[in-house]
Amino acid sequence: MSKNIEAAFKQLSHGVYVMGVTDGIYQNAFTAAWVMQASFSPLLLAISINPEHYSYQLLKVGGVCSVNVLGDDQSAVADHFGRAGKDKMTGFQWHVDKTGAPILSTCLAYFDCEVSHYSDAGDHKIAICKVISAARLNQGHPLLYSQTGDMDGSSELYK
Ligand SMILES: Cc1cc2nc3c(=O)[nH]c(=O)nc-3n(C[C@H](O)[C@H](O)[C@H](O)COP(=O)(O)O)c2cc1C
């Protein structure tokens, strides 16, 4: 690998999202940057998830998730949901749409999704998710992954 491999990867553009999950009983959420639209018909999102996350257990059981777009004034929210824990929704205003996945009321926009299938991707799993419902909730500019610095601790992972 070249010496500036991390710097090269950091030139890829990503937004910052909170992925809401539920197994039908418990809710949780985690911050994710590796999210992209994958199809128009049907409308699909591809989300890359570390299967070690507690949230992945809820996702596997429930088969649903929400993708919540964070605004550029919500880096503290990205930090909160970027830390491991159960029941991180406590203290946040949230609601549900069709699938039951928790939606952050303060996000710029959300996508309410059902998982279609998973693909293996190295140390991650790609969840291909069908968009069941979506809405723009609040005005603002999206938070960019490049604005979060090393919040995810990924600088250790390129070595
Ligand atoms: C800015 C940022 C981006 C992140 N992007 C991802 C991602 O795309 N996929 C992923 O699996 N984890 C990502 N993470 C890491 C998870 O949010 C983090 O490991 C979290 O603690 C998982 O929560 P849980 O263990 O409570 O489920 C990111 C973290 C941050 C701060």
The ligand as an ORCA input file, in Angstrom:
! r2SCAN-3c Opt
* xyz 0 1
  C     -18.541      9.755     11.279
  C     -18.730      8.274     11.490
  C     -19.004      7.455     10.412
  C     -19.202      6.069     10.598
  N     -19.533      5.291      9.514
  C     -19.822      3.975      9.714
  C     -20.285      3.176      8.617
  O     -20.466      3.648      7.483
  N     -20.554      1.865      8.872
  C     -20.400      1.306     10.107
  O     -20.662      0.111     10.278
  N     -19.974      2.038     11.173
  C     -19.698      3.366     10.994
  N     -19.310      4.139     12.049
  C     -19.075      3.488     13.359
  C     -20.326      3.275     14.203
  O     -21.161      4.401     14.237
  C     -19.903      2.948     15.644
  O     -19.054      1.820     15.651
  C     -21.053      2.726     16.611
  O     -20.491      2.652     17.909
  C     -21.878      1.480     16.373
  O     -22.927      1.511     17.290
  P     -23.549      0.245     18.076
  O     -22.371     -0.661     18.411
  O     -24.193      0.841     19.254
  O     -24.489     -0.400     17.142
  C     -19.094      5.508     11.897
  C     -18.812      6.346     12.988
  C     -18.648      7.710     12.791
  C     -18.375      8.601     13.984
*
